[in-house]
Amino acid sequence: MGFFDFLTEEIAIDLGTANTLIIHNDKVVVDAPSIVARDRITGKIIAVGREAARMQGKTHENIKTIRPLKDGVIADFDASEKMINMFIKDIPALKKRWLTPSLRMVICIPSGITEVEMRAVKESAERVNGKEVYLIHEPMAAAIGIGVDIMQPKGNMVVDIGGGTTEIAVIALGGIVCDKSVKIAGDVFTNDIVYYMRTQHNLYVGERTAEKIKIQIGAATEDLELPPDEMDVQGRDLLTGKPKQVQTSYREIAKALDKSILRIEDAVMETLSQTPPELAADIYNTGIYLAGGGSMLRGLDKRLSQKTDLPVYIAEDPLRAVVRGTGICLKNLAKYKSVLIK
């Protein structure tokens, strides 16, 4: 620490399969889809984030939209690096600087990640001028973001349903006691909806439309107290090839997602069965915390509660729980030293 401190900026990144969020000075400054549009001829990146998301499924052969992260880990090294770089350049406070500051970063990673995948994240961060790079496991960051005191000798269970992976972890004394990472999450839900519309309605819909259906009328159970209205879905008729519109209800979507949600339930049950008895007693009292975009699926908390016989709580603003926790770690590096992977 010293004279060059003013040249160092601190940022916390939640590098997600579906969305990337960045915190700088305790504020979320970037919240954009993790997607990149690239020109096939020149290889240049044309757009990232929202702009690229608008192009998804509507490009011609010279433009390709890429999602650089798959299942929570970097799949396309080059595209992810350029994406992170452009997002960091978008931070309002850093735009005004004529010197590129060196960065102190905390980045969250899935708990089931391998050493090689970890190194990929680290190298990407170092290439965008990251001088000090710390990594933190997603369920840990989610627990801190929800407001759980992870340092206590008390068991807490966190289920973080993101875009690519669902992370389930039992946390005590600032460490993960038992965890499970399953590759069933938002993206799989979206694919389930595409498949269902295809088989039941002979309607071919794109990923963006399926995502919209999931957000507007997605449900985990067929008996909701406040059911959403039916929704009109447009796509291509597979029999005639003409564009057509059908009406669908939340009950149908609940049927479509049933198998995937069952697998998440099984993973939760498996994690509970591996939990040491003292911590299981704590979880009986504290319940299960849900975070991540997938936890906003209507009726999911109720369904998990019925399956586990435990109270289930959804974090406030579940989409940002992980990045909030990462931001808190960044502010109190000394306190959370044991949680971070240098």
N, C-alpha and C positions, 0 to 999 in steps of 0.2 A: 504494500500500500504506500502511496506517496504522491509525488508530483504528477504522475501520469494517470491518476485516477479519473481525471475529468475526460480523458480520452476513452475510458471504458464505459460501455453501456450495458445494462443488465436486461436480458429478456427471457421470458419463460415461454416455451413452445409446447403446444399439444399437437403433435404431428399425427393427425388421424387419417384413417382410410377415406372417410367421407368429407371431413372438414378439418382445416388447420386453423388453430387459434393462437394468437400471440399476445402476451401481456407485457406492457412496458410502462414503468412508473405507476403500477397498481391499476392500470386501465387496460381493458381488452381493446387493442388497437387494430388487430386484424382478425376477422372472423369470415373465412371464405372457403368455398368448396375446394378440396384437394384435387384439382384437375387442371390439365395443361393442354393448350392447343398448339400443335406444331405444324409448320409448313414442311411437307414431305420433300419438296425439291431442294430448298436451301437448308433445311434442318433447323431453321430458327424458330424460337418460341414466339408465337403471335400473341397469345393471351393466357392469363392464368386466373384462377379463382372464378368469380361470378361471371365474368365475360366469357371465359372458356366453357363454363357450365351451360350458358345459353346456347352455345354452338353444338353441345352434345347431341348426337343423333341427327344433326341437320347439316353435316359437312359434305363437301364434294371430295373427289379422290385426292386432291392436293393438300387437304387439311386433315389432320388426324387428331382426335382428342384422346389424351392418355390420362389414366389415373395412376400416378407413379407409385402409390402405395397399395399393396394387396394384403389382405388379412393382417393389417396393422404393421406390416414391415415393408421396407423399401424394395420395390420390385424393379423399378427403372431408375438406376442410380443417377444418370445424367439429368433426366427430367425432374427428379425430386430436388436435386441440388439447385437447378435453375429456378424451380418454383419457390424454394425457401429463400433464395437470394432476392427474387422479385418481391416476395412478401415483406422481407426485412426492409427493402428499399421503400416500401409503401408506408412504413411507420412515420407518421407526421413529424415527430420530433427529430428523426434522423435525416429527414429530407433536407432540413435547413443546414446541416453540418457540411462544411466544405472538406473536412478531413473524415475519411471513413473510420469510424471508431472501432476499436477491437471489442469483442462481445463476450460477456460472461453469460453463459446460457444454461438453463435447466430444461431438458427435453424429456417428455415421458414416453415410455416404451411398453409394449405388452409384457405380461409376466412370463409368458411361455416362449420368449424370444431366445434364439441361439446366440453364441458368442460372435459368429460371423455376421449375423444380422445386426448385432449391437455395434460391431465395428463399422458397418455401413452407415449407420445413423451418425456415429461419432465423426467419421471422415467427412460426411456431408457437411456437418456443422463446422468442422475446422476449415473447410474450403471456403465457407462464407464468412471467414474472419473470426471464427470463434476461438478465443484464446483459452478460456477456461470452460470446459464442457462437462456438465454433470448430467447423469441420466437418473430417472426415477421410474419405478414400476407404476403402471397406470392405476391399479386398484388402490395402491398406497396414496397416490396423488388424489384420487377420487375421495378417499376417506378423509384426508386433510381438508379437501375442498368442501365436503359436507359439514365439517365442523366437529369431527370425532377427534378426541384427544388420543392419538395413536401411541403415545409414550406410556400410557397407564398399563398396569398389569391386568388388563381386562380384554376379553375377546370381543371383536366386532367383525361382522360379516358384511362384505361389500360386493355387490354384483354390478359390474360396469358393462352395459350393453352398447357397444359402439357400432361402427359401420362394418368393420371386418371381423372383429373378434368379440366374444363375451368373456370378460375376465371375472372370475369368482375367487375371492380370497378371504381367509380368516386372518385378522391382523391383531397382534398383541405385542406390547413392549417395543414398539417401533420396528417390528419385523413381520414378514409374512410367514405364518405357521404352516398353513396348507393352502394350496391354490390350484385352480384348474383354468385352463384357457381353451375355449372351444371356438372353432371357426364358424360359428352360427351367430349371425347378428344382422344388422340392418340390410346389408347387401343381399343376404340369403332371403330375407323377408321379401325384398323387392323382386327377386327372381321367382319366388313362389307365386307372387301375384301375376307376373307375366305368364307363367306356366298355367295358372288357373284360368285366366282370361282366354288363353289359347284353347284349353281343353274343354271348358264349359260353355264358352260363348263364341267359339271360332273367331275370336278377335285377336289380332296381333297388335300388341301395344309395345311401345319403347320403354326404356329404362326410366326416362324422366316422367312419363305418364304414370308408370307403376309406383314411382316414388311419391307422386302427387296423391294417388289413391291411398297409399299407406298413411300419409300424413293426415289426409282429410277424413277418411273413414276407417282407418286401420284399427282392429280390435283383437284382443287375445281370447275373449269369451263371447258367447252368443247372447248372454243375458246381462246387458248393461243397464244401469239405472237411467243414464241420460244418453240414449242412442243418438248418433249423428244422422242427419238426413241422408237419403239415397243420393247417389252421385251419377252424373252422366259421364260416360267414358267414350272417347273417340279413338278409333284406330282403323286398321285395315281388315276387312272381312277375308278370312282365309279361303272361303269357298268361291266367292265371286271376284275377289281382288278389288272390290270397290271400298272406298272409305265408308265406315258406318259408325253408329253410336248405339251403345247399350246402357241400361241402367243397372247399377250394382249397389248392394247394401252392405253394411258392416258385417252382417251375419255370414255373407259369402266370403268376405276377407278373413274372418275368424276361422272359417273352414280351411281356407287356403294356407293359413299360417300355422295351423294346428300342429303338424308334425315337427316343424322347426322349434316351436315353443316347448313341445314335449322334450326335445333333446336338451334344451336349456334347463328345464325342470330337473331332468335326470342328472345333469352336471352339478346342479345345486345340491341335490340329494347326495350325490357321491362325495362332494366336498364336506358336507355335514357329517357323513359317515366316517370321514378320516379325521375329524376334529377331536383333539384330546378332550376327555370328559369335563375337566374344569372350565375349559373355554366354551364347551357346548352349553354348560350351565349359564355362563354369561350371555351367550347368544339367545338363550331362551328368554332372558329378561330384556335384552336390548333390541332383539329383532334383526331384520335384514335391511340393509340400505341399498336402494337402487340408484344408479347414476347412468349417464350416457343417454344419447338420443333414443335408443331402443326402449328405454324405460317409460317413454311417453306413450307407448302403445296402450290404448284404452283397456282397462280391465286386467292388465298384466299383474299389477300388484295384488289384486284380489285372487287371481288364479294361483300365484306363487304362495300366497298366504294359505289358501286351502290345501295346497299340496304339502307344505312344510309344517302347518299348524303353528306358524310363528307370525308375529306382526311384521308387516312389510311397509317400509317408508320410502317415498320417492324424494330425492334431494330437491331443494328449490333450485330452479334453473338447471335441470340435470345436464343440459348440453354443455354447460360451462363449469361443471363441478370439477372436472379433471384439471382444466387449465387454471382454475382458481387455486386448487391445491398446489399446482406447480409454482404459481406466483408466490404463494405463502412460503414455500421452501426457499425460493430465490431470495426473499426478504430476510429469512432467518437461517442462512446457510449454516451457521455454527450450531444452532439447535437441532437441525435435521441432518447433520453430517452423517449420522449412522444409516440414514435411509437412502442417501444418494450414492450412486455408483460413479466413482471418479474415472 
